[in-house]
Amino acid sequence: FFFQAEDGIRDVAVTGVQTCALPISEKSVKLTGNESVEEVGKILKKAGLIRDPRTFTIQAKCYGYEVKAGTYELNTSKDSKELIDILKESPEDAAKEDTKS
């Protein structure tokens, strides 16, 4: 059974399960491609993948994220940067990468 700290902070000095740990779960997020970056942040919050859509929006804009249509398989163990990296690829590209490994 895997756990993630609620605030997403990972500390190399911390071992064991923290009291604020949440179970990791898979989430499917469908985007039409017409959403704004701000709307994607709200969708990810509603899905339980991020805590603060405004922070996500700022990070996404800094990393050059542009919304692409598709259904993305995400999980709650990812931090915002990891989610942005996944969302920057089209789902078809991500699936091709998975079959290569």
Backbone as JSON Lines, residues from 0, in Angstrom:
{"i":0,"aa":"F","n":[0.85,-1.18,0.0],"ca":[0.0,0.0,0.0],"c":[0.89,1.23,0.0]}
{"i":1,"aa":"F","n":[0.69,2.15,-0.95],"ca":[1.52,3.33,-1.07],"c":[0.79,4.56,-0.53]}
{"i":2,"aa":"F","n":[1.54,5.51,-0.03],"ca":[0.96,6.72,0.51],"c":[1.7,7.94,-0.01]}
{"i":3,"aa":"Q","n":[1.0,9.06,0.0],"ca":[1.57,10.35,-0.39],"c":[1.26,11.35,0.72]}
{"i":4,"aa":"A","n":[2.22,12.21,1.02],"ca":[1.95,13.27,1.98],"c":[0.93,14.22,1.38]}
{"i":5,"aa":"E","n":[-0.02,14.67,2.19],"ca":[-1.11,15.52,1.72],"c":[-0.61,16.77,1.03]}
{"i":6,"aa":"D","n":[0.46,17.36,1.53],"ca":[0.96,18.6,0.93],"c":[1.92,18.35,-0.22]}
{"i":7,"aa":"G","n":[2.21,17.09,-0.52],"ca":[3.05,16.76,-1.64],"c":[4.54,16.96,-1.38]}
{"i":8,"aa":"I","n":[4.9,17.39,-0.18],"ca":[6.31,17.64,0.14],"c":[6.98,16.32,0.48]}
{"i":9,"aa":"R","n":[8.13,16.1,-0.13],"ca":[8.89,14.89,0.15],"c":[10.2,15.31,0.8]}
{"i":10,"aa":"D","n":[10.55,14.7,1.9],"ca":[11.76,15.02,2.63],"c":[12.58,13.75,2.75]}
{"i":11,"aa":"V","n":[13.84,13.79,2.27],"ca":[14.66,12.59,2.3],"c":[14.93,12.12,3.73]}
{"i":12,"aa":"A","n":[14.81,13.02,4.7],"ca":[15.06,12.65,6.09],"c":[13.85,11.97,6.75]}
{"i":13,"aa":"V","n":[12.69,12.06,6.1],"ca":[11.47,11.5,6.68],"c":[11.31,10.07,6.17]}
{"i":14,"aa":"T","n":[11.08,9.14,7.1],"ca":[10.83,7.76,6.72],"c":[9.52,7.32,7.33]}
{"i":15,"aa":"G","n":[8.94,6.29,6.78],"ca":[7.68,5.77,7.32],"c":[6.5,6.54,6.8]}
{"i":16,"aa":"V","n":[5.33,6.18,7.29],"ca":[4.08,6.79,6.85],"c":[3.77,7.99,7.74]}
{"i":17,"aa":"Q","n":[3.51,9.13,7.12],"ca":[3.17,10.32,7.87],"c":[1.7,10.29,8.25]}
{"i":18,"aa":"T","n":[1.34,10.99,9.3],"ca":[-0.05,10.97,9.76],"c":[-1.0,11.65,8.78]}
{"i":19,"aa":"C","n":[-0.49,12.51,7.91],"ca":[-1.36,13.19,6.95],"c":[-1.36,12.47,5.6]}
{"i":20,"aa":"A","n":[-0.91,11.22,5.58],"ca":[-0.8,10.48,4.33],"c":[-2.17,10.11,3.76]}
{"i":21,"aa":"L","n":[-2.24,10.14,2.44],"ca":[-3.46,9.76,1.73],"c":[-3.13,8.59,0.8]}
{"i":22,"aa":"P","n":[-4.08,7.69,0.56],"ca":[-3.8,6.61,-0.38],"c":[-3.64,7.15,-1.8]}
{"i":23,"aa":"I","n":[-2.75,6.54,-2.56],"ca":[-2.55,6.92,-3.95],"c":[-3.65,6.28,-4.78]}
{"i":24,"aa":"S","n":[-4.26,7.08,-5.65],"ca":[-5.31,6.52,-6.51],"c":[-5.15,7.03,-7.93]}
{"i":25,"aa":"E","n":[-5.62,6.24,-8.86],"ca":[-5.59,6.59,-10.29],"c":[-6.8,7.46,-10.61]}
{"i":26,"aa":"K","n":[-6.6,8.45,-11.45],"ca":[-7.67,9.36,-11.87],"c":[-7.6,9.53,-13.38]}
{"i":27,"aa":"S","n":[-8.73,9.49,-14.03],"ca":[-8.83,9.73,-15.46],"c":[-9.38,11.13,-15.67]}
{"i":28,"aa":"V","n":[-8.66,11.95,-16.43],"ca":[-9.06,13.34,-16.67],"c":[-9.2,13.53,-18.18]}
{"i":29,"aa":"K","n":[-10.39,13.97,-18.6],"ca":[-10.64,14.21,-20.02],"c":[-10.66,15.7,-20.29]}
{"i":30,"aa":"L","n":[-9.86,16.13,-21.27],"ca":[-9.8,17.53,-21.68],"c":[-10.22,17.63,-23.14]}
{"i":31,"aa":"T","n":[-11.01,18.64,-23.45],"ca":[-11.46,18.85,-24.83],"c":[-10.44,19.61,-25.65]}
{"i":32,"aa":"G","n":[-9.54,20.31,-24.97],"ca":[-8.56,21.16,-25.65],"c":[-9.0,22.61,-25.69]}
{"i":33,"aa":"N","n":[-10.26,22.85,-25.31],"ca":[-10.79,24.22,-25.3],"c":[-10.69,24.87,-23.93]}
{"i":34,"aa":"E","n":[-10.23,24.13,-22.92],"ca":[-10.14,24.68,-21.57],"c":[-8.95,25.64,-21.48]}
{"i":35,"aa":"S","n":[-9.08,26.61,-20.61],"ca":[-7.94,27.47,-20.29],"c":[-7.06,26.72,-19.28]}
{"i":36,"aa":"V","n":[-5.85,27.21,-19.09],"ca":[-4.96,26.61,-18.09],"c":[-5.62,26.7,-16.71]}
{"i":37,"aa":"E","n":[-6.3,27.81,-16.44],"ca":[-6.98,27.99,-15.16],"c":[-8.07,26.93,-14.97]}
{"i":38,"aa":"E","n":[-8.81,26.64,-16.03],"ca":[-9.87,25.62,-15.96],"c":[-9.28,24.24,-15.73]}
{"i":39,"aa":"V","n":[-8.13,23.95,-16.34],"ca":[-7.47,22.66,-16.1],"c":[-7.1,22.53,-14.63]}
{"i":40,"aa":"G","n":[-6.6,23.62,-14.04],"ca":[-6.28,23.6,-12.61],"c":[-7.49,23.25,-11.77]}
{"i":41,"aa":"K","n":[-8.64,23.83,-12.11],"ca":[-9.87,23.54,-11.36],"c":[-10.31,22.08,-11.56]}
{"i":42,"aa":"I","n":[-10.15,21.57,-12.77],"ca":[-10.49,20.17,-13.05],"c":[-9.6,19.23,-12.24]}
{"i":43,"aa":"L","n":[-8.3,19.54,-12.18],"ca":[-7.37,18.69,-11.42],"c":[-7.66,18.75,-9.92]}
{"i":44,"aa":"K","n":[-8.05,19.92,-9.43],"ca":[-8.43,20.03,-8.01],"c":[-9.67,19.2,-7.73]}
{"i":45,"aa":"K","n":[-10.68,19.32,-8.58],"ca":[-11.91,18.56,-8.39],"c":[-11.65,17.05,-8.41]}
{"i":46,"aa":"A","n":[-10.67,16.63,-9.22],"ca":[-10.31,15.21,-9.3],"c":[-9.44,14.77,-8.12]}
{"i":47,"aa":"G","n":[-9.02,15.71,-7.28],"ca":[-8.2,15.37,-6.12],"c":[-6.73,15.21,-6.45]}
{"i":48,"aa":"L","n":[-6.29,15.78,-7.58],"ca":[-4.89,15.63,-8.0],"c":[-3.99,16.76,-7.53]}
{"i":49,"aa":"I","n":[-4.56,17.92,-7.26],"ca":[-3.8,19.07,-6.75],"c":[-4.61,19.74,-5.65]}
{"i":50,"aa":"R","n":[-3.93,20.56,-4.87],"ca":[-4.62,21.27,-3.78],"c":[-5.01,22.69,-4.16]}
{"i":51,"aa":"D","n":[-4.19,23.36,-4.98],"ca":[-4.42,24.78,-5.25],"c":[-4.36,25.05,-6.76]}
{"i":52,"aa":"P","n":[-5.51,25.31,-7.39],"ca":[-5.51,25.55,-8.83],"c":[-4.74,26.81,-9.25]}
{"i":53,"aa":"R","n":[-4.7,27.82,-8.39],"ca":[-3.96,29.05,-8.73],"c":[-2.46,28.78,-8.81]}
{"i":54,"aa":"T","n":[-1.95,28.01,-7.85],"ca":[-0.54,27.65,-7.87],"c":[-0.23,26.81,-9.1]}
{"i":55,"aa":"F","n":[-1.12,25.86,-9.41],"ca":[-0.94,25.04,-10.61],"c":[-0.89,25.92,-11.85]}
{"i":56,"aa":"T","n":[-1.78,26.89,-11.96],"ca":[-1.84,27.77,-13.13],"c":[-0.53,28.53,-13.31]}
{"i":57,"aa":"I","n":[0.0,29.07,-12.23],"ca":[1.27,29.8,-12.3],"c":[2.39,28.88,-12.75]}
{"i":58,"aa":"Q","n":[2.47,27.69,-12.14],"ca":[3.51,26.74,-12.51],"c":[3.36,26.32,-13.97]}
{"i":59,"aa":"A","n":[2.14,26.02,-14.39],"ca":[1.89,25.56,-15.75],"c":[2.33,26.62,-16.77]}
{"i":60,"aa":"K","n":[2.02,27.87,-16.48],"ca":[2.42,28.95,-17.39],"c":[3.94,29.11,-17.42]}
{"i":61,"aa":"C","n":[4.59,28.96,-16.27],"ca":[6.05,29.05,-16.22],"c":[6.71,27.93,-17.02]}
{"i":62,"aa":"Y","n":[6.1,26.74,-17.02],"ca":[6.65,25.59,-17.74],"c":[6.16,25.5,-19.19]}
{"i":63,"aa":"G","n":[5.42,26.52,-19.65],"ca":[5.0,26.56,-21.05],"c":[3.91,25.56,-21.41]}
{"i":64,"aa":"Y","n":[3.07,25.2,-20.45],"ca":[2.0,24.23,-20.71],"c":[0.91,24.85,-21.57]}
{"i":65,"aa":"E","n":[0.53,24.13,-22.62],"ca":[-0.62,24.48,-23.45],"c":[-1.58,23.31,-23.43]}
{"i":66,"aa":"V","n":[-2.86,23.57,-23.25],"ca":[-3.87,22.53,-23.1],"c":[-4.0,21.74,-24.4]}
{"i":67,"aa":"K","n":[-3.95,20.4,-24.27],"ca":[-4.15,19.49,-25.4],"c":[-5.33,18.58,-25.09]}
{"i":68,"aa":"A","n":[-6.13,18.31,-26.12],"ca":[-7.28,17.42,-25.95],"c":[-6.81,16.0,-25.7]}
{"i":69,"aa":"G","n":[-7.59,15.28,-24.9],"ca":[-7.32,13.87,-24.67],"c":[-7.78,13.44,-23.3]}
{"i":70,"aa":"T","n":[-7.7,12.15,-23.08],"ca":[-8.0,11.57,-21.77],"c":[-6.68,11.15,-21.16]}
{"i":71,"aa":"Y","n":[-6.38,11.7,-20.01],"ca":[-5.1,11.47,-19.34],"c":[-5.31,10.6,-18.11]}
{"i":72,"aa":"E","n":[-4.47,9.58,-17.97],"ca":[-4.49,8.73,-16.79],"c":[-3.43,9.25,-15.83]}
{"i":73,"aa":"L","n":[-3.87,9.8,-14.72],"ca":[-2.98,10.44,-13.74],"c":[-3.16,9.77,-12.4]}
{"i":74,"aa":"N","n":[-2.22,10.0,-11.48],"ca":[-2.44,9.49,-10.13],"c":[-2.0,10.5,-9.09]}
{"i":75,"aa":"T","n":[-2.51,10.31,-7.91],"ca":[-2.33,11.29,-6.84],"c":[-0.92,11.32,-6.27]}
{"i":76,"aa":"S","n":[-0.03,10.44,-6.73],"ca":[1.34,10.48,-6.23],"c":[2.18,11.53,-6.94]}
{"i":77,"aa":"K","n":[1.68,12.1,-8.02],"ca":[2.44,13.07,-8.81],"c":[2.33,14.47,-8.23]}
{"i":78,"aa":"D","n":[3.46,15.2,-8.27],"ca":[3.4,16.61,-7.88],"c":[3.01,17.43,-9.11]}
{"i":79,"aa":"S","n":[2.82,18.72,-8.93],"ca":[2.34,19.57,-10.02],"c":[3.25,19.52,-11.24]}
{"i":80,"aa":"K","n":[4.55,19.57,-11.04],"ca":[5.51,19.54,-12.17],"c":[5.37,18.24,-12.94]}
{"i":81,"aa":"E","n":[5.24,17.11,-12.24],"ca":[5.07,15.82,-12.91],"c":[3.75,15.77,-13.69]}
{"i":82,"aa":"L","n":[2.69,16.32,-13.12],"ca":[1.4,16.37,-13.81],"c":[1.5,17.23,-15.07]}
{"i":83,"aa":"I","n":[2.16,18.38,-14.96],"ca":[2.33,19.26,-16.1],"c":[3.11,18.55,-17.21]}
{"i":84,"aa":"D","n":[4.17,17.84,-16.85],"ca":[4.96,17.11,-17.84],"c":[4.1,16.08,-18.58]}
{"i":85,"aa":"I","n":[3.23,15.39,-17.85],"ca":[2.34,14.4,-18.47],"c":[1.33,15.1,-19.38]}
{"i":86,"aa":"L","n":[0.76,16.19,-18.89],"ca":[-0.26,16.91,-19.66],"c":[0.31,17.61,-20.9]}
{"i":87,"aa":"K","n":[1.62,17.87,-20.91],"ca":[2.24,18.51,-22.07],"c":[2.3,17.56,-23.26]}
{"i":88,"aa":"E","n":[2.27,16.25,-23.01],"ca":[2.26,15.26,-24.08],"c":[0.82,14.92,-24.43]}
{"i":89,"aa":"S","n":[0.59,14.58,-25.68],"ca":[-0.75,14.08,-26.0],"c":[-0.85,12.67,-25.44]}
{"i":90,"aa":"P","n":[-2.03,12.21,-25.07],"ca":[-2.17,10.86,-24.51],"c":[-1.61,9.79,-25.45]}
{"i":91,"aa":"E","n":[-1.7,10.0,-26.76],"ca":[-1.18,9.02,-27.72],"c":[0.34,8.93,-27.6]}
{"i":92,"aa":"D","n":[1.04,10.08,-27.44],"ca":[2.48,10.08,-27.28],"c":[2.9,9.36,-26.0]}
{"i":93,"aa":"A","n":[2.15,9.6,-24.92],"ca":[2.45,8.94,-23.65],"c":[2.28,7.44,-23.77]}
{"i":94,"aa":"A","n":[1.25,7.0,-24.47],"ca":[1.0,5.57,-24.65],"c":[2.12,4.93,-25.47]}
{"i":95,"aa":"K","n":[2.62,5.64,-26.49],"ca":[3.73,5.13,-27.29],"c":[4.98,4.96,-26.43]}
{"i":96,"aa":"E","n":[5.24,5.91,-25.55],"ca":[6.39,5.83,-24.65],"c":[6.28,4.63,-23.73]}
{"i":97,"aa":"D","n":[5.06,4.38,-23.22],"ca":[4.85,3.25,-22.32],"c":[5.14,1.92,-23.0]}
{"i":98,"aa":"T","n":[4.82,1.8,-24.3],"ca":[5.03,0.54,-25.0],"c":[6.49,0.32,-25.35]}
{"i":99,"aa":"K","n":[7.29,1.39,-25.39],"ca":[8.72,1.27,-25.67],"c":[9.48,0.68,-24.5]}
{"i":100,"aa":"S","n":[9.02,0.93,-23.26],"ca":[9.76,0.47,-22.09],"c":[9.48,-0.95,-21.73]}
